[in-house]
């Protein structure tokens, strides 16, 4: 199950730093930004967020897809993996620096 949470006021200008605290990760987790407020709630899964810039935490090691390309953690832009990153675990903090003028 999932729920996409949105802020009340989006990033419109300047540079903003976000921190996502991973209190507990059961399996998959996406953390990031979208420019489309209609993607909030429970209709659209993290795999289908568009337009979006998200860190995908990857499948947990015990999952059968953990070592396949779709299970690898990293930066995803509009459903495509563009950069691999380390797998996060419960308790980690993900930082995301956003420059609103450069999309």
DRENFIMI-386443 format. One record per residue: x, y, z of N, C-alpha, C, O in turn; residue number from 1; residue in one letter. Coordinates in pm, whole numbers, padded with zeros to 5 digits. Each point is the difference from the previous one (the first is absolute). Example, Ala and Ser with C-alpha at 12.3 -4.5 7.8 and 13.67 -1.06 7.14 Angstrom:
! residues 2
{n.u=01319	n.v=-00569	n.w=00780	ca.u=-00089	ca.v=00119	ca.w=00000	c.u=00090	c.v=00120	c.w=00000	o.u=00104	o.v=-00002	o.w=00066	pos=1	code=a}
{n.u=-00139	n.v=00107	n.w=-00138	ca.u=00082	ca.v=00119	ca.w=00006	c.u=-00077	c.v=00109	c.w=00073	o.u=00051	o.v=00111	o.w=00017	pos=2	code=s}
This chain:
! residues 103
{n.u=00083	n.v=-00118	n.w=00000	ca.u=-00083	ca.v=00118	ca.w=00000	c.u=00087	c.v=00124	c.w=00000	o.u=00115	o.v=-00004	o.w=00043	pos=1	code=x}
{n.u=-00169	n.v=00115	n.w=-00091	ca.u=00077	ca.v=00122	ca.w=-00011	c.u=-00092	c.v=00120	c.w=00011	o.u=-00121	o.v=-00012	o.w=-00016	pos=2	code=x}
{n.u=00179	n.v=00127	n.w=00042	ca.u=-00071	ca.v=00127	ca.w=-00001	c.u=00101	c.v=00108	c.w=-00037	o.u=00100	o.v=00018	o.w=00070	pos=3	code=x}
{n.u=-00126	n.v=00054	n.w=-00178	ca.u=00087	ca.v=00110	ca.w=-00041	c.u=-00039	c.v=00125	c.w=00076	o.u=-00113	o.v=00047	o.w=-00008	pos=4	code=x}
{n.u=00209	n.v=00008	n.w=00083	ca.u=-00025	ca.v=00117	ca.w=00084	c.u=00060	c.v=00122	c.w=-00067	o.u=00114	o.v=-00003	o.w=-00046	pos=5	code=x}
{n.u=-00191	n.v=00111	n.w=00040	ca.u=00045	ca.v=00123	ca.w=-00064	c.u=00006	c.v=00113	c.w=00103	o.u=-00073	o.v=00000	o.w=00099	pos=6	code=x}
{n.u=00162	n.v=00098	n.w=-00124	ca.u=00005	ca.v=00117	ca.w=00086	c.u=-00111	c.v=00096	c.w=-00038	o.u=-00056	o.v=-00009	o.w=-00109	pos=7	code=x}
{n.u=00024	n.v=00101	n.w=00197	ca.u=-00103	ca.v=00100	ca.w=-00028	c.u=00046	c.v=00102	c.w=-00102	o.u=-00080	o.v=00050	o.w=-00079	pos=8	code=x}
{n.u=00209	n.v=-00020	n.w=00079	ca.u=00054	ca.v=00100	ca.w=-00090	c.u=00123	c.v=-00057	c.w=-00068	o.u=00098	o.v=-00035	o.w=00065	pos=9	code=x}
{n.u=-00104	n.v=00026	n.w=-00195	ca.u=00110	ca.v=-00059	ca.w=-00075	c.u=00122	c.v=00090	c.w=-00009	o.u=-00004	o.v=00117	o.w=00040	pos=10	code=x}
{n.u=00112	n.v=-00172	n.w=-00093	ca.u=00124	ca.v=00074	ca.w=-00021	c.u=-00013	c.v=00074	c.w=-00132	o.u=-00002	o.v=-00062	o.w=-00106	pos=11	code=x}
{n.u=-00005	n.v=00195	n.w=00112	ca.u=-00020	ca.v=00078	ca.w=-00122	c.u=00126	c.v=00073	c.w=-00044	o.u=00018	o.v=00025	o.w=-00120	pos=12	code=x}
{n.u=00069	n.v=00008	n.w=00214	ca.u=00122	ca.v=00070	ca.w=-00036	c.u=00108	c.v=-00027	c.w=00103	o.u=-00028	o.v=-00041	o.w=00113	pos=13	code=x}
{n.u=00151	n.v=00065	n.w=-00153	ca.u=00113	ca.v=-00018	ca.w=00091	c.u=00045	c.v=-00144	c.w=00014	o.u=-00041	o.v=-00088	o.w=-00076	pos=14	code=x}
{n.u=00126	n.v=00067	n.w=00174	ca.u=00055	ca.v=-00132	ca.w=00027	c.u=-00049	c.v=-00044	c.w=00137	o.u=00010	o.v=00074	o.w=00098	pos=15	code=x}
{n.u=-00063	n.v=-00195	n.w=-00091	ca.u=-00058	ca.v=-00052	ca.w=00123	c.u=00060	c.v=-00137	c.w=00028	o.u=00020	o.v=-00080	o.w=-00091	pos=16	code=x}
{n.u=00009	n.v=00054	n.w=00218	ca.u=00053	ca.v=-00130	ca.w=00042	c.u=-00108	c.v=-00073	c.w=00080	o.u=-00052	o.v=00054	o.w=00098	pos=17	code=x}
{n.u=00018	n.v=-00176	n.w=-00140	ca.u=-00098	ca.v=-00082	ca.w=00070	c.u=00072	c.v=-00117	c.w=00066	o.u=00099	o.v=-00051	o.w=-00053	pos=18	code=x}
{n.u=-00148	n.v=00010	n.w=00167	ca.u=00047	ca.v=-00123	ca.w=00065	c.u=-00118	c.v=-00092	c.w=00021	o.u=-00105	o.v=00042	o.w=00050	pos=19	code=x}
{n.u=00123	n.v=-00166	n.w=-00088	ca.u=-00102	ca.v=-00103	ca.w=00020	c.u=00057	c.v=-00100	c.w=00101	o.u=00099	o.v=-00066	o.w=-00027	pos=20	code=x}
{n.u=-00162	n.v=00057	n.w=00142	ca.u=00046	ca.v=-00091	ca.w=00105	c.u=-00071	c.v=-00134	c.w=-00017	o.u=-00123	o.v=-00008	o.w=00001	pos=21	code=x}
{n.u=00202	n.v=-00097	n.w=-00017	ca.u=-00053	ca.v=-00134	ca.w=-00021	c.u=-00017	c.v=-00069	c.w=00136	o.u=00085	o.v=-00079	o.w=00041	pos=22	code=x}
{n.u=-00192	n.v=00110	n.w=00027	ca.u=-00024	ca.v=-00058	ca.w=00132	c.u=-00007	c.v=-00153	c.w=-00008	o.u=00060	o.v=-00070	o.w=00081	pos=23	code=x}
{n.u=-00133	n.v=00021	n.w=-00181	ca.u=-00009	ca.v=-00145	ca.w=-00020	c.u=-00028	c.v=-00027	c.w=-00148	o.u=-00090	o.v=00061	o.w=-00058	pos=24	code=x}
{n.u=00165	n.v=-00150	n.w=-00001	ca.u=-00024	ca.v=-00042	ca.w=-00139	c.u=-00037	c.v=-00147	c.w=00001	o.u=00080	o.v=-00085	o.w=00040	pos=25	code=x}
{n.u=-00202	n.v=00056	n.w=-00083	ca.u=-00044	ca.v=-00139	ca.w=-00007	c.u=00049	c.v=-00067	c.w=-00126	o.u=00050	o.v=-00113	o.w=00004	pos=26	code=x}
{n.u=-00063	n.v=00180	n.w=-00117	ca.u=00049	ca.v=-00052	ca.w=-00128	c.u=00043	c.v=00117	c.w=-00087	o.u=00116	o.v=00040	o.w=00005	pos=27	code=x}
{n.u=-00206	n.v=00016	n.w=-00084	ca.u=00036	ca.v=00108	ca.w=-00091	c.u=-00037	c.v=00137	c.w=00059	o.u=-00091	o.v=00011	o.w=00082	pos=28	code=x}
{n.u=00164	n.v=00092	n.w=-00126	ca.u=-00030	ca.v=00136	ca.w=00042	c.u=00050	c.v=00095	c.w=-00108	o.u=00111	o.v=-00015	o.w=-00049	pos=29	code=x}
{n.u=-00193	n.v=00114	n.w=00013	ca.u=00039	ca.v=00107	ca.w=-00092	c.u=-00004	c.v=00130	c.w=00077	o.u=-00095	o.v=00025	o.w=00075	pos=30	code=x}
{n.u=00195	n.v=00058	n.w=-00091	ca.u=00004	ca.v=00132	ca.w=00061	c.u=00041	c.v=00098	c.w=-00108	o.u=00102	o.v=-00020	o.w=-00067	pos=31	code=x}
{n.u=-00178	n.v=00127	n.w=00049	ca.u=00038	ca.v=00094	ca.w=-00103	c.u=-00104	c.v=00106	c.w=-00027	o.u=-00078	o.v=00038	o.w=00088	pos=32	code=x}
{n.u=00080	n.v=00009	n.w=-00212	ca.u=-00083	ca.v=00114	ca.w=-00039	c.u=-00077	c.v=-00030	c.w=-00128	o.u=00044	o.v=-00077	o.w=-00085	pos=33	code=x}
{n.u=-00160	n.v=00142	n.w=00075	ca.u=-00077	ca.v=-00001	ca.w=-00124	c.u=-00054	c.v=00141	c.w=-00021	o.u=-00019	o.v=00075	o.w=00096	pos=34	code=x}
{n.u=-00006	n.v=-00040	n.w=-00220	ca.u=-00060	ca.v=00130	ca.w=-00030	c.u=-00151	c.v=-00010	c.w=-00018	o.u=-00066	o.v=00099	o.w=-00029	pos=35	code=x}
{n.u=00012	n.v=-00219	n.w=00046	ca.u=-00143	ca.v=-00025	ca.w=-00023	c.u=-00071	c.v=-00032	c.w=00132	o.u=00012	o.v=-00111	o.w=00050	pos=36	code=x}
{n.u=-00086	n.v=00208	n.w=00007	ca.u=-00067	ca.v=-00024	ca.w=00128	c.u=-00109	c.v=-00107	c.w=-00006	o.u=-00042	o.v=-00050	o.w=00104	pos=37	code=x}
{n.u=-00005	n.v=00014	n.w=-00223	ca.u=-00103	ca.v=-00103	ca.w=-00009	c.u=00054	c.v=-00139	c.w=00033	o.u=-00077	o.v=-00094	o.w=00013	pos=38	code=x}
{n.u=00209	n.v=00080	n.w=00003	ca.u=00060	ca.v=-00130	ca.w=00028	c.u=00006	c.v=-00032	c.w=00150	o.u=00053	o.v=-00103	o.w=00040	pos=39	code=x}
{n.u=-00107	n.v=00193	n.w=00042	ca.u=-00008	ca.v=-00027	ca.w=00143	c.u=-00104	c.v=-00106	c.w=00030	o.u=-00089	o.v=-00026	o.w=-00080	pos=40	code=x}
{n.u=00102	n.v=-00036	n.w=00196	ca.u=-00096	ca.v=-00101	ca.w=00041	c.u=00043	c.v=-00141	c.w=-00036	o.u=00119	o.v=-00030	o.w=-00008	pos=41	code=x}
{n.u=-00218	n.v=-00057	n.w=-00013	ca.u=00028	ca.v=-00141	ca.w=-00019	c.u=-00033	c.v=-00054	c.w=-00138	o.u=-00012	o.v=-00122	o.w=-00017	pos=42	code=x}
{n.u=-00004	n.v=00209	n.w=-00083	ca.u=-00035	ca.v=-00047	ca.w=-00134	c.u=00120	c.v=-00043	c.w=-00082	o.u=-00010	o.v=-00092	o.w=-00081	pos=43	code=x}
{n.u=00124	n.v=00159	n.w=00100	ca.u=00116	ca.v=-00021	ca.w=-00088	c.u=00118	c.v=-00053	c.w=00081	o.u=00043	o.v=00063	o.w=00096	pos=44	code=x}
{n.u=00007	n.v=-00179	n.w=-00135	ca.u=00113	ca.v=-00058	ca.w=00073	c.u=00130	c.v=00074	c.w=-00034	o.u=00006	o.v=00075	o.w=-00098	pos=45	code=x}
{n.u=00096	n.v=-00095	n.w=00179	ca.u=00129	ca.v=00063	ca.w=-00024	c.u=00058	c.v=-00033	c.w=-00136	o.u=00070	o.v=00083	o.w=-00059	pos=46	code=x}
{n.u=-00097	n.v=-00204	n.w=00009	ca.u=00050	ca.v=-00039	ca.w=-00133	c.u=-00059	c.v=00086	c.w=-00110	o.u=00060	o.v=00013	o.w=-00107	pos=47	code=x}
{n.u=-00177	n.v=00046	n.w=00131	ca.u=-00071	ca.v=00071	ca.w=-00106	c.u=-00007	c.v=00151	c.w=00020	o.u=-00073	o.v=00067	o.w=-00073	pos=48	code=x}
{n.u=00146	n.v=-00012	n.w=00168	ca.u=-00001	ca.v=00145	ca.w=00020	c.u=00065	c.v=00070	c.w=-00119	o.u=00113	o.v=-00032	o.w=-00037	pos=49	code=x}
{n.u=-00185	n.v=00128	n.w=-00023	ca.u=00052	ca.v=00077	ca.w=-00113	c.u=-00066	c.v=00135	c.w=00000	o.u=-00122	o.v=00003	o.w=00022	pos=50	code=x}
{n.u=00183	n.v=00105	n.w=-00043	ca.u=00146	ca.v=00012	ca.w=00001	c.u=00050	c.v=-00008	c.w=00145	o.u=-00063	o.v=00053	o.w=00091	pos=51	code=x}
{n.u=00174	n.v=-00119	n.w=-00072	ca.u=00051	ca.v=-00017	ca.w=00136	c.u=00150	c.v=-00022	c.w=00000	o.u=00058	o.v=-00055	o.w=-00094	pos=52	code=x}
{n.u=00005	n.v=00099	n.w=00202	ca.u=00141	ca.v=-00021	ca.w=00028	c.u=00001	c.v=-00067	c.w=00136	o.u=-00027	o.v=00064	o.w=00101	pos=53	code=x}
{n.u=00059	n.v=-00193	n.w=-00097	ca.u=-00011	ca.v=-00074	ca.w=00125	c.u=00123	c.v=-00086	c.w=00027	o.u=00068	o.v=-00047	o.w=-00092	pos=54	code=x}
{n.u=-00042	n.v=00028	n.w=00222	ca.u=00097	ca.v=-00101	ca.w=00042	c.u=-00082	c.v=-00123	c.w=00032	o.u=-00090	o.v=00004	o.w=00083	pos=55	code=x}
{n.u=00122	n.v=-00114	n.w=-00149	ca.u=-00065	ca.v=-00128	ca.w=00026	c.u=00095	c.v=-00082	c.w=00086	o.u=00116	o.v=-00020	o.w=-00038	pos=56	code=x}
{n.u=-00164	n.v=-00028	n.w=00152	ca.u=00089	ca.v=-00066	ca.w=00096	c.u=00038	c.v=-00142	c.w=-00040	o.u=00089	o.v=-00060	o.w=00060	pos=57	code=x}
{n.u=-00156	n.v=00004	n.w=-00161	ca.u=00030	ca.v=-00136	ca.w=-00042	c.u=-00075	c.v=-00102	c.w=00082	o.u=-00046	o.v=00028	o.w=00111	pos=58	code=x}
{n.u=00033	n.v=-00146	n.w=-00166	ca.u=-00063	ca.v=-00109	ca.w=00073	c.u=00092	c.v=-00046	c.w=00112	o.u=00122	o.v=00013	o.w=-00011	pos=59	code=x}
{n.u=-00179	n.v=-00067	n.w=00117	ca.u=00079	ca.v=-00055	ca.w=00109	c.u=00074	c.v=-00123	c.w=-00050	o.u=-00048	o.v=-00068	o.w=-00091	pos=60	code=x}
{n.u=00164	n.v=00039	n.w=00148	ca.u=00088	ca.v=-00107	ca.w=-00049	c.u=-00069	c.v=-00135	c.w=-00009	o.u=00034	o.v=-00080	o.w=-00087	pos=61	code=x}
{n.u=-00130	n.v=00052	n.w=00173	ca.u=-00066	ca.v=-00130	ca.w=00000	c.u=-00099	c.v=-00015	c.w=-00115	o.u=-00043	o.v=-00112	o.w=-00029	pos=62	code=x}
{n.u=00005	n.v=00222	n.w=-00037	ca.u=-00099	ca.v=-00005	ca.w=-00108	c.u=00065	c.v=-00056	c.w=-00128	o.u=00117	o.v=00027	o.w=-00027	pos=63	code=x}
{n.u=-00194	n.v=-00103	n.w=-00049	ca.u=00055	ca.v=-00062	ca.w=-00121	c.u=00043	c.v=00102	c.w=-00106	o.u=00084	o.v=-00031	o.w=-00084	pos=64	code=x}
{n.u=-00140	n.v=00152	n.w=00086	ca.u=00036	ca.v=00103	ca.w=-00098	c.u=00113	c.v=00092	c.w=00049	o.u=00037	o.v=00094	o.w=-00071	pos=65	code=x}
{n.u=00018	n.v=-00120	n.w=00189	ca.u=00100	ca.v=00090	ca.w=00059	c.u=00124	c.v=00018	c.w=-00087	o.u=00062	o.v=00106	o.w=00003	pos=66	code=x}
{n.u=-00025	n.v=-00206	n.w=-00081	ca.u=00122	ca.v=00007	ca.w=-00079	c.u=-00027	c.v=00019	c.w=-00150	o.u=00093	o.v=-00006	o.w=-00081	pos=67	code=x}
{n.u=-00217	n.v=00028	n.w=00045	ca.u=-00036	ca.v=00028	ca.w=-00139	c.u=-00003	c.v=00152	c.w=-00019	o.u=-00012	o.v=00073	o.w=00098	pos=68	code=x}
{n.u=00021	n.v=-00026	n.w=-00221	ca.u=00008	ca.v=00143	ca.w=-00028	c.u=-00114	c.v=00079	c.w=00063	o.u=00022	o.v=00110	o.w=00052	pos=69	code=x}
{n.u=-00145	n.v=-00164	n.w=-00057	ca.u=-00113	ca.v=00074	ca.w=00056	c.u=00001	c.v=00004	c.w=00152	o.u=-00079	o.v=00074	o.w=00059	pos=70	code=x}
{n.u=00165	n.v=-00152	n.w=00005	ca.u=00007	ca.v=00000	ca.w=00145	c.u=00119	c.v=00074	c.w=00057	o.u=00020	o.v=00002	o.w=00122	pos=71	code=x}
{n.u=00060	n.v=00061	n.w=-00208	ca.u=00123	ca.v=00068	ca.w=00042	c.u=-00030	c.v=00143	c.w=00044	o.u=-00076	o.v=00070	o.w=-00067	pos=72	code=x}
{n.u=00134	n.v=-00026	n.w=00178	ca.u=-00026	ca.v=00135	ca.w=00049	c.u=00069	c.v=00107	c.w=-00085	o.u=00105	o.v=-00025	o.w=-00059	pos=73	code=x}
{n.u=-00166	n.v=00143	n.w=00054	ca.u=00063	ca.v=00109	ca.w=-00072	c.u=-00095	c.v=00114	c.w=-00030	o.u=-00115	o.v=00000	o.w=00043	pos=74	code=x}
{n.u=00166	n.v=00097	n.w=-00118	ca.u=-00078	ca.v=00115	ca.w=-00043	c.u=-00080	c.v=-00036	c.w=-00125	o.u=00056	o.v=-00048	o.w=-00098	pos=75	code=x}
{n.u=-00186	n.v=00071	n.w=00104	ca.u=-00088	ca.v=-00028	ca.w=-00113	c.u=-00062	c.v=00131	c.w=-00048	o.u=-00048	o.v=00080	o.w=00081	pos=76	code=x}
{n.u=00049	n.v=-00059	n.w=-00210	ca.u=-00063	ca.v=00117	ca.w=-00061	c.u=-00102	c.v=-00052	c.w=-00100	o.u=00034	o.v=-00066	o.w=-00098	pos=77	code=x}
{n.u=-00160	n.v=00097	n.w=00125	ca.u=-00109	ca.v=-00045	ca.w=-00087	c.u=00009	c.v=-00149	c.w=-00032	o.u=00000	o.v=-00040	o.w=-00116	pos=78	code=x}
{n.u=00008	n.v=-00040	n.w=00219	ca.u=-00002	ca.v=-00146	ca.w=-00007	c.u=00129	c.v=-00063	c.w=-00054	o.u=00004	o.v=-00121	o.w=-00021	pos=79	code=x}
{n.u=00100	n.v=00199	n.w=-00001	ca.u=00126	ca.v=-00055	ca.w=-00050	c.u=00110	c.v=00018	c.w=00104	o.u=00015	o.v=00108	o.w=00057	pos=80	code=x}
{n.u=00061	n.v=-00215	n.w=-00032	ca.u=00116	ca.v=00008	ca.w=00090	c.u=00111	c.v=00076	c.w=-00071	o.u=00044	o.v=-00041	o.w=-00107	pos=81	code=x}
{n.u=00002	n.v=00151	n.w=00166	ca.u=00105	ca.v=00080	ca.w=-00063	c.u=00132	c.v=-00004	c.w=00078	o.u=00105	o.v=00037	o.w=-00052	pos=82	code=x}
{n.u=-00112	n.v=-00082	n.w=00179	ca.u=00121	ca.v=-00008	ca.w=00082	c.u=-00022	c.v=-00102	c.w=00111	o.u=-00100	o.v=00008	o.w=00072	pos=83	code=x}
{n.u=00190	n.v=-00102	n.w=-00057	ca.u=-00008	ca.v=-00097	ca.w=00109	c.u=00054	c.v=00061	c.w=00129	o.u=00095	o.v=00079	o.w=-00003	pos=84	code=x}
{n.u=-00155	n.v=-00117	n.w=00115	ca.u=00045	ca.v=00044	ca.w=00132	c.u=-00003	c.v=-00118	c.w=00095	o.u=-00049	o.v=-00108	o.w=-00033	pos=85	code=x}
{n.u=00102	n.v=00130	n.w=00151	ca.u=00001	ca.v=-00104	ca.w=00102	c.u=-00143	c.v=-00027	c.w=00049	o.u=-00086	o.v=00088	o.w=-00002	pos=86	code=x}
{n.u=00065	n.v=-00209	n.w=00046	ca.u=-00128	ca.v=-00041	ca.w=00058	c.u=-00011	c.v=00058	c.w=00141	o.u=00092	o.v=-00016	o.w=00080	pos=87	code=x}
{n.u=-00202	n.v=00082	n.w=-00049	ca.u=-00020	ca.v=00053	ca.w=00134	c.u=-00069	c.v=-00103	c.w=00087	o.u=-00065	o.v=-00092	o.w=-00049	pos=88	code=x}
{n.u=00080	n.v=00109	n.w=00179	ca.u=-00066	ca.v=-00087	ca.w=00097	c.u=-00075	c.v=00086	c.w=00099	o.u=00016	o.v=00122	o.w=00003	pos=89	code=x}
{n.u=-00099	n.v=-00184	n.w=00078	ca.u=-00075	ca.v=00073	ca.w=00101	c.u=00096	c.v=00081	c.w=00086	o.u=00104	o.v=-00050	o.w=00044	pos=90	code=x}
{n.u=-00140	n.v=00177	n.w=-00020	ca.u=00084	ca.v=00089	ca.w=00079	c.u=00086	c.v=00094	c.w=-00083	o.u=00049	o.v=00100	o.w=00053	pos=91	code=x}
{n.u=-00029	n.v=-00130	n.w=-00181	ca.u=00080	ca.v=00087	ca.w=-00087	c.u=-00076	c.v=00128	c.w=-00034	o.u=-00122	o.v=00007	o.w=00015	pos=92	code=x}
{n.u=00196	n.v=00093	n.w=-00060	ca.u=-00058	ca.v=00126	ca.w=-00046	c.u=00044	c.v=00023	c.w=-00145	o.u=00118	o.v=-00010	o.w=-00032	pos=93	code=x}
{n.u=-00215	n.v=00041	n.w=-00053	ca.u=00028	ca.v=00030	ca.w=-00140	c.u=-00006	c.v=00151	c.w=-00018	o.u=-00099	o.v=00063	o.w=00038	pos=94	code=x}
{n.u=00203	n.v=-00005	n.w=-00096	ca.u=00001	ca.v=00143	ca.w=-00028	c.u=-00022	c.v=00025	c.w=-00147	o.u=00053	o.v=-00073	o.w=-00084	pos=95	code=x}
{n.u=-00131	n.v=00176	n.w=00051	ca.u=-00025	ca.v=00036	ca.w=-00140	c.u=00010	c.v=00151	c.w=-00014	o.u=-00076	o.v=00074	o.w=00062	pos=96	code=x}
{n.u=00169	n.v=-00029	n.w=-00145	ca.u=00019	ca.v=00141	ca.w=-00028	c.u=-00070	c.v=00033	c.w=-00130	o.u=00025	o.v=-00064	o.w=-00103	pos=97	code=x}
{n.u=-00113	n.v=00163	n.w=00105	ca.u=-00082	ca.v=00033	ca.w=-00116	c.u=00025	c.v=00145	c.w=-00042	o.u=-00010	o.v=00092	o.w=00082	pos=98	code=x}
{n.u=00042	n.v=-00073	n.w=-00209	ca.u=00012	ca.v=00134	ca.w=-00058	c.u=-00123	c.v=00019	c.w=-00089	o.u=-00008	o.v=-00061	o.w=-00107	pos=99	code=x}
{n.u=-00086	n.v=00143	n.w=00149	ca.u=-00127	ca.v=00016	ca.w=-00070	c.u=00016	c.v=00056	c.w=-00141	o.u=-00087	o.v=-00021	o.w=-00084	pos=100	code=x}
{n.u=00194	n.v=00092	n.w=00057	ca.u=00020	ca.v=00057	ca.w=-00133	c.u=00054	c.v=-00102	c.w=-00100	o.u=-00008	o.v=00023	o.w=-00121	pos=101	code=x}
{n.u=00061	n.v=-00134	n.w=00169	ca.u=00058	ca.v=-00103	ca.w=-00089	c.u=-00081	c.v=-00127	c.w=00012	o.u=00012	o.v=-00072	o.w=00100	pos=102	code=x}
{n.u=-00094	n.v=00043	n.w=-00198	ca.u=-00081	ca.v=-00122	ca.w=00006	c.u=00059	c.v=-00105	c.w=-00087	o.u=-00055	o.v=-00110	o.w=-00008	pos=103	code=x}
